[in-house]
Each structure stands twice: as C-alpha cells, then as structure tokens.
Amino acid sequence: MVSENQQSKFEQRLGLLDATAIVVGSMIGSGIFIAPSLMAGIIASPGVIGILWIIGGIITILGALCYGELAGMYPKAGGQYIYLRESLSPLFGFLYGWSLFLVIQTGIIAAVAIAFAKYLGVFIGGISENAHLFSLTIAGKVLYLNTAQLVAILSIAFLTFLNCFGIKLGVLIQNTFTFLKALGLVILIAASFFFFNGNGASLVSFDTVLPPAATIGLAAALAVALSKALFAYDAWYNVTYIAEEVKNPTRNMPIALGLGTFIVTIIYFLATMGYFYVLPVQQAAVVADNRIAAAVANAIMGSSGLFFVSAVIMISTFGCNNGLILGGARVLYAMAHDGLFLKNNAKLHPRYHVPTNALIVQGIWASLLTLSGTYSDLLTYTAFASILFGLLTVVGLFVLRFRQKDMERPFKVPFYPFGPLLYILVSLAFLVYVIEGDPWNSGKGALIIIAGIPVYFIRRYFLKNQIQYGVS
C-alpha cells in the first residue's frame, strides 16, 4: 500500500452546489429521452406511467439517503468501494471495484460516448455505426471500426485529458453541462404544456393499463416498465467517489445525494407527462427508435425540433460522461491505495491533485469497450453487477448499524429500517427480473464478478509477501 507521505493529497474544493451538480449531471444521460416510449409499449396508461416514475424516484431517493449515511461515516475517495470494504469485507469491496473497472463504469462511459457520437451524426454527416472505416479479421471474426466509435473514443480521450487538470476544471465542465441539459429539458417541458394544444385529460386516465397486444400479466408489465425508469435514474452514487474532495463532506454529501435525486425525480416526471400531453400513449409507443423526445419536439417545433433535441442529448451525454469519468477514477485510486490495483494508480498529480494515472487507465479501457458492441450491448453487460452491488451496499448499512453502534453518524437515514428494507426488497425483485428476463447477459455479469475472486486472493498473497519481505 502507498503511504500518505509518498503522495500529494486531495483538495477539498467542492461545495454543495458542485456535489449536487455531479449527482444531477451523472443521472441525466440519454434515458429520459427514450425510456418513456419503451414504457408506453408495456403500459398503455400515461397516468400509471407517471406514477411509476414517481415510485422509481422514491426508491432512488431512499437509496441515496442510505448512501448519505455511509458517506457521512466514511467521507473518503472511492465511495461505494469503501462502504463495501468496511461493512462486508475487503473482498466485496474489491469485487465491486473489479466489476466497476471492467464493465460497470467503463461500460456505461463507452455506451454514453457512442450515444453522443450518434447524435452528433445529426449535425455532421458520415458519423454512424454503419459507416465503417476499416475491418480486421481475427480468428474468423470480422471486427469493424466505424465513425461513431471513433468519435466516441475521441470524446472519452478529450474528457479524460481535461479532468487531468484538476477537480475544479472537471466540476466546472460538470456544472456548465448540467445547467444546459436541465435548461433544455425545462424548455421542452414548457413547450409541451404551454405551446401545444394537447389532451390533458389523458394524463390522469387509468382506464386502459395493458396495451391490446400485451402477452404478460399486469404485475409483470408494471415491473418491466418500472425497470426502464430505474435504469434512467441510475448513476446518482457517482458523487460518493469524490467525497474526499467535498468541503464539509459529512454535511454536504447527504444533502447533495438527497437534493440531487429529488430534483431529477421532478424533472423526469414533468418531462414524461409533457411527452404524453403531446403524443397519445399509443403513438408514443411506436415512435422510430423510441426517440420520444425527438417526436415531441418535432410535433411542437417542426423539423427544427429534431436538431433541438439532438443538441440537448449531445449536451446531456457529454456532461453525463464527464461525471462518470471524474468519479470512476477515484475508485481505482482507492483500490490501488489498498494495494488491490495497479500501484501507480495510487498517486495523485503533485500540482493538480487528481489521480492522473487512474484517469488514463480508465479512459483506455473505456475506449476499448466502445469497440466491443453496440449501445444496447454495453448497457446490458452492466445491469446485473450494478444492481447486485447497490443491494449489497444497503445491506452493509444494516451490518454497520449492528457492528459499529457507537461510530459517529453525522447523518442518519430517515425511516430506518423501513426505507432501507424497501430499497433492498425492490432491488432484489429487480435483480430476479433481470436474471429471468436476460439470463445470458446476467450470467456474463455474474461470471465477471466471480472471476475477480481468485484475482483478489492472488493479489492479497503477493501483497502480503511484499510487506513480509520489505518489498515496496
């Protein structure tokens, strides 16, 4: 492990506004522009869909409050990795960091970067997943590099480069793009309700719940539809990775988590209701590529609406990826500091006080993942591991309440134990659904986690020998 006197230290330069912007900016990516259409294909009632978005928001807020208690107890770089390490065991912390590096964080970075590139293609012709630059045949399999992948890689490299110049620059980018994407959504919401003569009565209609072509029961349909909303709410926990760089973290971290998730819940609900105010639910379910925001903007603004929404989504995905890149590298730093990742990733830049090496390693791996599949493939690979570790982290809250009864808790999650228990039950049900609905890719996620177990013990063995024989 790297001693404190061998490196520079993180600087506490971020205030409550900065931390809240990271929560909001990391959550709002591309999901809100697509998920309501997917939900309309499952549930044929705008009123019920609106309730599902509120339920998803409440569940997310409950999880955020649980993490707020943990962040107050352990205001260190690494966030969820630290919580799992301290509550369950170092093995669980390592498996989380291992999965985060291989698929969770880097996979989402790659997927969001591809989404950014695809929407840039609306303005610059020739940027597409179908525009191949060259192909390479390896072991009978043809690999392609297309222009969307190239732009995605360049965007990851650019954001990684900028974040190497200090946390303030990274957060300045985050604040700017969070404001712009929120403004874009507010404009779209206002335009939907005030500049379009829609049917407000349909928003509170609960008459027809299942579409005529439904092949599953109501309970299953509600669960599947809720899953789309929960994916759009994901990534709120990224701010916990940078807790060590937040001023007064024991106060500001819980507030930022609660406030940020609440703000996004309101925006998501209003945006969804605005969509269905403009488009009937049956029409919303069949819009091309589920691009409901583009269809709504086109109905209000004409052909210029496509360019408006494309610009908003580009801003949204670019800002989202900045938050993911900024936060993820801190987990690699924390793991390296414990001797469980590449040693040089435990170093901070002496001038800018950021984990430059960890940022570069993360950027390289995320860039390689852009070559591994489509946007949909990349998201699927991350689902199982992300849900599982979120559940385990809240389980860890109960463990710490029992084992560390006397430890100072500047913030305690309200409604304990009922709120955390509800979060665990919903996550467990959601996990069962993911396994049942996509056993192949869930199995891949499980195998990635399991593969980390021997790596952990091998690494611990060599680390123990290094300490025993005085090898640095």
C-alpha positions as a Python dict, from the first residue, in 0.01 Angstrom:
ca = {
    (1, 'M'): (0, 0, 0),
    (2, 'V'): (106, 359, -61),
    (3, 'S'): (173, 567, 248),
    (4, 'E'): (23, 913, 288),
    (5, 'N'): (362, 1085, 287),
    (6, 'Q'): (451, 939, -53),
    (7, 'Q'): (191, 1136, -241),
    (8, 'S'): (7, 1463, -260),
    (9, 'K'): (-340, 1474, -111),
    (10, 'F'): (-686, 1551, -244),
    (11, 'E'): (-801, 1910, -200),
    (12, 'Q'): (-1144, 1989, -55),
    (13, 'R'): (-1250, 2244, -314),
    (14, 'L'): (-1610, 2144, -398),
    (15, 'G'): (-1915, 2296, -235),
    (16, 'L'): (-2273, 2174, -200),
    (17, 'L'): (-2371, 2312, -543),
    (18, 'D'): (-2083, 2129, -711),
    (19, 'A'): (-2168, 1798, -543),
    (20, 'T'): (-2538, 1835, -630),
    (21, 'A'): (-2449, 1912, -993),
    (22, 'I'): (-2248, 1589, -1010),
    (23, 'V'): (-2550, 1392, -882),
    (24, 'V'): (-2788, 1555, -1131),
    (25, 'G'): (-2542, 1553, -1420),
    (26, 'S'): (-2447, 1187, -1373),
    (27, 'M'): (-2813, 1080, -1366),
    (28, 'I'): (-2945, 1270, -1667),
    (29, 'G'): (-2796, 1095, -1969),
    (30, 'S'): (-2998, 956, -2258),
    (31, 'G'): (-3259, 751, -2066),
    (32, 'I'): (-3523, 1021, -2020),
    (33, 'F'): (-3526, 1083, -2396),
    (34, 'I'): (-3608, 717, -2474),
    (35, 'A'): (-3744, 529, -2169),
    (36, 'P'): (-4098, 679, -2166),
    (37, 'S'): (-4158, 537, -2515),
    (38, 'L'): (-4039, 194, -2404),
    (39, 'M'): (-4272, 214, -2105),
    (40, 'A'): (-4565, 316, -2329),
    (41, 'G'): (-4519, -9, -2521),
    (42, 'I'): (-4565, -202, -2196),
    (43, 'I'): (-4822, 7, -2007),
    (44, 'A'): (-5092, 189, -2210),
    (45, 'S'): (-5171, 450, -1945),
    (46, 'P'): (-4991, 785, -1906),
    (47, 'G'): (-5125, 815, -1551),
    (48, 'V'): (-4981, 479, -1446),
    (49, 'I'): (-4651, 553, -1621),
    (50, 'G'): (-4630, 883, -1433),
    (51, 'I'): (-4686, 702, -1104),
    (52, 'L'): (-4410, 454, -1195),
    (53, 'W'): (-4167, 744, -1247),
    (54, 'I'): (-4259, 878, -902),
    (55, 'I'): (-4214, 532, -748),
    (56, 'G'): (-3876, 498, -921),
    (57, 'G'): (-3778, 839, -787),
    (58, 'I'): (-3880, 750, -431),
    (59, 'I'): (-3681, 427, -447),
    (60, 'T'): (-3381, 619, -580),
    (61, 'I'): (-3409, 883, -307),
    (62, 'L'): (-3426, 608, -42),
    (63, 'G'): (-3106, 455, -181),
    (64, 'A'): (-2940, 797, -193),
    (65, 'L'): (-3027, 862, 172),
    (66, 'C'): (-2876, 526, 269),
    (67, 'Y'): (-2557, 623, 88),
    (68, 'G'): (-2576, 962, 259),
    (69, 'E'): (-2538, 794, 599),
    (70, 'L'): (-2245, 588, 471),
    (71, 'A'): (-2083, 894, 312),
    (72, 'G'): (-2103, 1079, 643),
    (73, 'M'): (-1931, 787, 817),
    (74, 'Y'): (-1661, 738, 552),
    (75, 'P'): (-1601, 1066, 362),
    (76, 'K'): (-1318, 914, 159),
    (77, 'A'): (-1235, 882, -211),
    (78, 'G'): (-1381, 563, -353),
    (79, 'G'): (-1735, 585, -215),
    (80, 'Q'): (-1917, 256, -265),
    (81, 'Y'): (-1589, 61, -271),
    (82, 'I'): (-1510, 195, 79),
    (83, 'Y'): (-1860, 121, 211),
    (84, 'L'): (-1849, -242, 95),
    (85, 'R'): (-1495, -286, 224),
    (86, 'E'): (-1583, -158, 569),
    (87, 'S'): (-1927, -316, 609),
    (88, 'L'): (-1898, -660, 447),
    (89, 'S'): (-1531, -733, 377),
    (90, 'P'): (-1235, -618, 164),
    (91, 'L'): (-1327, -898, -80),
    (92, 'F'): (-1667, -742, -153),
    (93, 'G'): (-1505, -402, -193),
    (94, 'F'): (-1255, -544, -439),
    (95, 'L'): (-1521, -732, -638),
    (96, 'Y'): (-1715, -408, -672),
    (97, 'G'): (-1408, -215, -788),
    (98, 'W'): (-1311, -501, -1020),
    (99, 'S'): (-1659, -506, -1178),
    (100, 'L'): (-1674, -127, -1191),
    (101, 'F'): (-1347, -111, -1384),
    (102, 'L'): (-1425, -397, -1623),
    (103, 'V'): (-1790, -324, -1707),
    (104, 'I'): (-1998, -101, -1477),
    (105, 'Q'): (-1836, 241, -1503),
    (106, 'T'): (-1626, 194, -1815),
    (107, 'G'): (-1909, 14, -1998),
    (108, 'I'): (-2151, 299, -1930),
    (109, 'I'): (-1885, 554, -2030),
    (110, 'A'): (-1842, 369, -2360),
    (111, 'A'): (-2218, 341, -2417),
    (112, 'V'): (-2285, 707, -2340),
    (113, 'A'): (-1995, 811, -2563),
    (114, 'I'): (-2146, 615, -2852),
    (115, 'A'): (-2484, 780, -2786),
    (116, 'F'): (-2311, 1120, -2802),
    (117, 'A'): (-2148, 1026, -3134),
    (118, 'K'): (-2475, 902, -3286),
    (119, 'Y'): (-2650, 1232, -3212),
    (120, 'L'): (-2352, 1430, -3337),
    (121, 'G'): (-2423, 1247, -3664),
    (122, 'V'): (-2746, 1451, -3692),
    (123, 'F'): (-2529, 1760, -3747),
    (124, 'I'): (-2227, 1605, -3918),
    (125, 'G'): (-2300, 1357, -4194),
    (126, 'G'): (-2097, 1039, -4203),
    (127, 'I'): (-2091, 975, -3826),
    (128, 'S'): (-2277, 647, -3786),
    (129, 'E'): (-2239, 293, -3657),
    (130, 'N'): (-2293, 185, -4019),
    (131, 'A'): (-2006, 396, -4159),
    (132, 'H'): (-1707, 160, -4134),
    (133, 'L'): (-1356, 300, -4160),
    (134, 'F'): (-1185, -39, -4184),
    (135, 'S'): (-1231, -401, -4082),
    (136, 'L'): (-999, -660, -3934),
    (137, 'T'): (-1048, -1038, -3934),
    (138, 'I'): (-925, -1221, -3623),
    (139, 'A'): (-983, -1595, -3580),
    (140, 'G'): (-1255, -1585, -3841),
    (141, 'K'): (-1438, -1295, -3675),
    (142, 'V'): (-1461, -962, -3853),
    (143, 'L'): (-1407, -655, -3633),
    (144, 'Y'): (-1503, -308, -3752),
    (145, 'L'): (-1409, 45, -3657),
    (146, 'N'): (-1691, 279, -3751),
    (147, 'T'): (-1704, 657, -3738),
    (148, 'A'): (-1935, 659, -3433),
    (149, 'Q'): (-1683, 450, -3239),
    (150, 'L'): (-1400, 681, -3344),
    (151, 'V'): (-1589, 991, -3227),
    (152, 'A'): (-1680, 812, -2902),
    (153, 'I'): (-1313, 731, -2837),
    (154, 'L'): (-1210, 1090, -2911),
    (155, 'S'): (-1475, 1226, -2671),
    (156, 'I'): (-1354, 992, -2393),
    (157, 'A'): (-994, 1097, -2456),
    (158, 'F'): (-1087, 1467, -2455),
    (159, 'L'): (-1281, 1449, -2126),
    (160, 'T'): (-1009, 1236, -1965),
    (161, 'F'): (-750, 1493, -2072),
    (162, 'L'): (-949, 1783, -1926),
    (163, 'N'): (-1004, 1604, -1595),
    (164, 'C'): (-630, 1559, -1557),
    (165, 'F'): (-603, 1933, -1489),
    (166, 'G'): (-772, 1939, -1151),
    (167, 'I'): (-1108, 1878, -990),
    (168, 'K'): (-1221, 2239, -1034),
    (169, 'L'): (-1195, 2220, -1413),
    (170, 'G'): (-1378, 1888, -1418),
    (171, 'V'): (-1655, 2024, -1197),
    (172, 'L'): (-1675, 2350, -1397),
    (173, 'I'): (-1749, 2137, -1703),
    (174, 'Q'): (-1999, 1935, -1499),
    (175, 'N'): (-2179, 2241, -1365),
    (176, 'T'): (-2200, 2402, -1709),
    (177, 'F'): (-2335, 2097, -1889),
    (178, 'T'): (-2570, 2006, -1603),
    (179, 'F'): (-2724, 2354, -1623),
    (180, 'L'): (-2752, 2336, -2002),
    (181, 'K'): (-2912, 1991, -2010),
    (182, 'A'): (-3157, 2082, -1731),
    (183, 'L'): (-3242, 2403, -1916),
    (184, 'G'): (-3301, 2208, -2237),
    (185, 'L'): (-3539, 1972, -2060),
    (186, 'V'): (-3722, 2261, -1890),
    (187, 'I'): (-3768, 2430, -2230),
    (188, 'L'): (-3905, 2105, -2376),
    (189, 'I'): (-4139, 2061, -2077),
    (190, 'A'): (-4263, 2420, -2100),
    (191, 'A'): (-4311, 2395, -2476),
    (192, 'S'): (-4511, 2073, -2433),
    (193, 'F'): (-4758, 2220, -2187),
    (194, 'F'): (-4778, 2586, -2295),
    (195, 'F'): (-4720, 2583, -2671),
    (196, 'F'): (-4909, 2272, -2771),
    (197, 'N'): (-5283, 2210, -2756),
    (198, 'G'): (-5266, 1861, -2608),
    (199, 'N'): (-5513, 1645, -2422),
    (200, 'G'): (-5456, 1694, -2052),
    (201, 'A'): (-5738, 1459, -1957),
    (202, 'S'): (-5542, 1159, -2088),
    (203, 'L'): (-5266, 1219, -1832),
    (204, 'V'): (-5491, 1119, -1545),
    (205, 'S'): (-5667, 836, -1725),
    (206, 'F'): (-5627, 491, -1569),
    (207, 'D'): (-5888, 310, -1779),
    (208, 'T'): (-5658, 112, -2009),
    (209, 'V'): (-5342, -18, -1846),
    (210, 'L'): (-5221, -302, -2068),
    (211, 'P'): (-5190, -249, -2444),
    (212, 'P'): (-5406, -474, -2664),
    (213, 'A'): (-5104, -680, -2776),
    (214, 'A'): (-4983, -749, -2420),
    (215, 'T'): (-4857, -1104, -2363),
    (216, 'I'): (-4777, -1070, -1990),
    (217, 'G'): (-4985, -1001, -1682),
    (218, 'L'): (-5030, -664, -1516),
    (219, 'A'): (-4782, -724, -1231),
    (220, 'A'): (-4509, -834, -1472),
    (221, 'A'): (-4581, -542, -1703),
    (222, 'L'): (-4554, -294, -1416),
    (223, 'A'): (-4221, -448, -1309),
    (224, 'V'): (-4078, -438, -1661),
    (225, 'A'): (-4193, -78, -1714),
    (226, 'L'): (-4051, 29, -1376),
    (227, 'S'): (-3717, -126, -1474),
    (228, 'K'): (-3690, 123, -1763),
    (229, 'A'): (-3738, 414, -1524),
    (230, 'L'): (-3490, 277, -1269),
    (231, 'F'): (-3219, 247, -1536),
    (232, 'A'): (-3277, 615, -1625),
    (233, 'Y'): (-3236, 706, -1256),
    (234, 'D'): (-2904, 521, -1224),
    (235, 'A'): (-2556, 669, -1157),
    (236, 'W'): (-2661, 902, -872),
    (237, 'Y'): (-2396, 740, -648),
    (238, 'N'): (-2105, 876, -855),
    (239, 'V'): (-2068, 1171, -621),
    (240, 'T'): (-1968, 935, -337),
    (241, 'Y'): (-1646, 858, -524),
    (242, 'I'): (-1522, 1215, -478),
    (243, 'A'): (-1629, 1263, -113),
    (244, 'E'): (-1274, 1342, -7),
    (245, 'E'): (-1275, 1649, -232),
    (246, 'V'): (-1601, 1796, -99),
    (247, 'K'): (-1598, 2068, 167),
    (248, 'N'): (-1761, 1959, 492),
    (249, 'P'): (-1850, 1619, 339),
    (250, 'T'): (-2033, 1486, 646),
    (251, 'R'): (-2295, 1758, 588),
    (252, 'N'): (-2280, 1829, 215),
    (253, 'M'): (-2270, 1472, 83),
    (254, 'P'): (-2606, 1357, 232),
    (255, 'I'): (-2771, 1684, 125),
    (256, 'A'): (-2631, 1660, -229),
    (257, 'L'): (-2747, 1299, -266),
    (258, 'G'): (-3098, 1371, -139),
    (259, 'L'): (-3140, 1704, -316),
    (260, 'G'): (-2992, 1587, -647),
    (261, 'T'): (-3210, 1277, -672),
    (262, 'F'): (-3519, 1479, -575),
    (263, 'I'): (-3451, 1737, -849),
    (264, 'V'): (-3410, 1467, -1112),
    (265, 'T'): (-3730, 1293, -998),
    (266, 'I'): (-3928, 1615, -1056),
    (267, 'I'): (-3766, 1675, -1397),
    (268, 'Y'): (-3824, 1317, -1511),
    (269, 'F'): (-4189, 1317, -1403),
    (270, 'L'): (-4269, 1650, -1569),
    (271, 'A'): (-4082, 1555, -1888),
    (272, 'T'): (-4274, 1227, -1915),
    (273, 'M'): (-4608, 1397, -1857),
    (274, 'G'): (-4513, 1659, -2115),
    (275, 'Y'): (-4437, 1388, -2371),
    (276, 'F'): (-4778, 1224, -2321),
    (277, 'Y'): (-4953, 1560, -2327),
    (278, 'V'): (-4826, 1600, -2683),
    (279, 'L'): (-4837, 1239, -2805),
    (280, 'P'): (-5111, 983, -2734),
    (281, 'V'): (-4968, 685, -2550),
    (282, 'Q'): (-5033, 452, -2844),
    (283, 'Q'): (-4836, 679, -3075),
    (284, 'A'): (-4558, 728, -2819),
    (285, 'A'): (-4508, 351, -2804),
    (286, 'V'): (-4427, 322, -3175),
    (287, 'V'): (-4210, 627, -3248),
    (288, 'A'): (-3898, 544, -3450),
    (289, 'D'): (-3618, 401, -3235),
    (290, 'N'): (-3822, 503, -2927),
    (291, 'R'): (-3697, 861, -2968),
    (292, 'I'): (-3997, 1010, -2795),
    (293, 'A'): (-3830, 1343, -2710),
    (294, 'A'): (-3747, 1397, -3079),
    (295, 'A'): (-4103, 1311, -3181),
    (296, 'V'): (-4245, 1555, -2926),
    (297, 'A'): (-4008, 1833, -3032),
    (298, 'N'): (-4097, 1770, -3397),
    (299, 'A'): (-4469, 1796, -3316),
    (300, 'I'): (-4415, 2130, -3142),
    (301, 'M'): (-4133, 2291, -3342),
    (302, 'G'): (-4143, 2113, -3675),
    (303, 'S'): (-3823, 1983, -3837),
    (304, 'S'): (-3610, 2213, -3621),
    (305, 'G'): (-3727, 2013, -3320),
    (306, 'L'): (-3501, 1722, -3421),
    (307, 'F'): (-3197, 1949, -3412),
    (308, 'F'): (-3302, 2099, -3077),
    (309, 'V'): (-3344, 1759, -2911),
    (310, 'S'): (-3027, 1624, -3070),
    (311, 'A'): (-2833, 1920, -2929),
    (312, 'V'): (-2985, 1867, -2583),
    (313, 'I'): (-2899, 1496, -2590),
    (314, 'M'): (-2542, 1571, -2702),
    (315, 'I'): (-2507, 1815, -2411),
    (316, 'S'): (-2669, 1563, -2176),
    (317, 'T'): (-2448, 1267, -2274),
    (318, 'F'): (-2130, 1475, -2282),
    (319, 'G'): (-2195, 1612, -1933),
    (320, 'C'): (-2300, 1271, -1803),
    (321, 'N'): (-1976, 1115, -1924),
    (322, 'N'): (-1773, 1391, -1763),
    (323, 'G'): (-1922, 1299, -1425),
    (324, 'L'): (-1865, 928, -1484),
    (325, 'I'): (-1502, 980, -1587),
    (326, 'L'): (-1435, 1219, -1299),
    (327, 'G'): (-1579, 984, -1037),
    (328, 'G'): (-1474, 640, -1159),
    (329, 'A'): (-1102, 713, -1146),
    (330, 'R'): (-1129, 781, -771),
    (331, 'V'): (-1240, 421, -712),
    (332, 'L'): (-935, 289, -898),
    (333, 'Y'): (-722, 525, -687),
    (334, 'A'): (-874, 392, -362),
    (335, 'M'): (-820, 29, -470),
    (336, 'A'): (-460, 99, -568),
    (337, 'H'): (-408, 274, -235),
    (338, 'D'): (-513, -54, -67),
    (339, 'G'): (-273, -249, -288),
    (340, 'L'): (-553, -406, -493),
    (341, 'F'): (-497, -232, -826),
    (342, 'L'): (-205, -110, -1036),
    (343, 'K'): (39, 53, -793),
    (344, 'N'): (95, 376, -987),
    (345, 'N'): (-280, 445, -981),
    (346, 'A'): (-246, 533, -611),
    (347, 'K'): (-55, 850, -698),
    (348, 'L'): (-202, 1197, -730),
    (349, 'H'): (-60, 1459, -962),
    (350, 'P'): (165, 1682, -746),
    (351, 'R'): (20, 2002, -891),
    (352, 'Y'): (-340, 1923, -981),
    (353, 'H'): (-409, 1670, -701),
    (354, 'V'): (-603, 1429, -921),
    (355, 'P'): (-541, 1056, -991),
    (356, 'T'): (-399, 1114, -1339),
    (357, 'N'): (-279, 757, -1393),
    (358, 'A'): (-616, 614, -1288),
    (359, 'L'): (-792, 854, -1526),
    (360, 'I'): (-573, 739, -1815),
    (361, 'V'): (-615, 366, -1742),
    (362, 'Q'): (-993, 411, -1714),
    (363, 'G'): (-1003, 608, -2039),
    (364, 'I'): (-804, 346, -2231),
    (365, 'W'): (-1026, 59, -2114),
    (366, 'A'): (-1349, 251, -2179),
    (367, 'S'): (-1222, 332, -2529),
    (368, 'L'): (-1156, -37, -2595),
    (369, 'L'): (-1509, -119, -2478),
    (370, 'T'): (-1653, 111, -2745),
    (371, 'L'): (-1521, -147, -2994),
    (372, 'S'): (-1687, -441, -2819),
    (373, 'G'): (-2051, -387, -2912),
    (374, 'T'): (-2346, -157, -2967),
    (375, 'Y'): (-2501, 88, -2725),
    (376, 'S'): (-2761, -170, -2620),
    (377, 'D'): (-2500, -444, -2568),
    (378, 'L'): (-2287, -226, -2344),
    (379, 'L'): (-2580, -130, -2121),
    (380, 'T'): (-2691, -491, -2086),
    (381, 'Y'): (-2349, -604, -1962),
    (382, 'T'): (-2356, -356, -1673),
    (383, 'A'): (-2706, -423, -1534),
    (384, 'F'): (-2655, -733, -1321),
    (385, 'A'): (-2341, -616, -1141),
    (386, 'S'): (-2470, -263, -1079),
    (387, 'I'): (-2796, -381, -922),
    (388, 'L'): (-2629, -650, -713),
    (389, 'F'): (-2368, -421, -557),
    (390, 'G'): (-2625, -150, -488),
    (391, 'L'): (-2828, -404, -291),
    (392, 'L'): (-2519, -526, -103),
    (393, 'T'): (-2420, -170, -13),
    (394, 'V'): (-2753, -106, 161),
    (395, 'V'): (-2725, -446, 333),
    (396, 'G'): (-2389, -315, 458),
    (397, 'L'): (-2573, -24, 622),
    (398, 'F'): (-2756, -273, 846),
    (399, 'V'): (-2430, -454, 920),
    (400, 'L'): (-2262, -131, 1029),
    (401, 'R'): (-2561, -31, 1243),
    (402, 'F'): (-2510, -360, 1429),
    (403, 'R'): (-2128, -378, 1438),
    (404, 'Q'): (-2043, -9, 1471),
    (405, 'K'): (-2317, 109, 1704),
    (406, 'D'): (-2102, 377, 1867),
    (407, 'M'): (-1947, 516, 1548),
    (408, 'E'): (-2033, 879, 1481),
    (409, 'R'): (-2308, 922, 1220),
    (410, 'P'): (-2344, 1290, 1123),
    (411, 'F'): (-2646, 1189, 914),
    (412, 'K'): (-2885, 902, 979),
    (413, 'V'): (-3116, 772, 709),
    (414, 'P'): (-3478, 856, 796),
    (415, 'F'): (-3745, 586, 826),
    (416, 'Y'): (-3484, 329, 932),
    (417, 'P'): (-3517, 34, 897),
    (418, 'F'): (-3825, 58, 672),
    (419, 'G'): (-3675, 279, 397),
    (420, 'P'): (-3357, 72, 353),
    (421, 'L'): (-3559, -252, 370),
    (422, 'L'): (-3790, -130, 94),
    (423, 'Y'): (-3487, -44, -119),
    (424, 'I'): (-3341, -393, -64),
    (425, 'L'): (-3670, -567, -148),
    (426, 'V'): (-3722, -368, -468),
    (427, 'S'): (-3360, -423, -574),
    (428, 'L'): (-3391, -795, -504),
    (429, 'A'): (-3711, -822, -708),
    (430, 'F'): (-3548, -619, -983),
    (431, 'L'): (-3244, -847, -976),
    (432, 'V'): (-3466, -1154, -1010),
    (433, 'Y'): (-3639, -991, -1306),
    (434, 'V'): (-3307, -912, -1477),
    (435, 'I'): (-3190, -1272, -1435),
    (436, 'E'): (-3522, -1411, -1559),
    (437, 'G'): (-3550, -1170, -1849),
    (438, 'D'): (-3191, -1195, -1972),
    (439, 'P'): (-3015, -1498, -1819),
    (440, 'W'): (-2738, -1498, -2081),
    (441, 'N'): (-2610, -1148, -2014),
    (442, 'S'): (-2685, -1172, -1641),
    (443, 'G'): (-2468, -1483, -1642),
    (444, 'K'): (-2191, -1284, -1807),
    (445, 'G'): (-2218, -1025, -1530),
    (446, 'A'): (-2204, -1296, -1264),
    (447, 'L'): (-1901, -1459, -1427),
    (448, 'I'): (-1715, -1127, -1434),
    (449, 'I'): (-1776, -1087, -1060),
    (450, 'I'): (-1679, -1448, -981),
    (451, 'A'): (-1363, -1417, -1190),
    (452, 'G'): (-1248, -1145, -952),
    (453, 'I'): (-1238, -1382, -652),
    (454, 'P'): (-915, -1566, -745),
    (455, 'V'): (-763, -1237, -862),
    (456, 'Y'): (-830, -1088, -518),
    (457, 'F'): (-667, -1372, -327),
    (458, 'I'): (-368, -1389, -562),
    (459, 'R'): (-317, -1014, -526),
    (460, 'R'): (-351, -1035, -147),
    (461, 'Y'): (-96, -1320, -138),
    (462, 'F'): (164, -1120, -328),
    (463, 'L'): (89, -808, -126),
    (464, 'K'): (137, -1000, 199),
    (465, 'N'): (472, -1135, 78),
    (466, 'Q'): (585, -789, -30),
    (467, 'I'): (511, -650, 316),
    (468, 'Q'): (667, -952, 488),
    (469, 'Y'): (994, -927, 294),
    (470, 'G'): (1006, -548, 281),
    (471, 'V'): (941, -517, -91),
    (472, 'S'): (785, -183, -185),
}
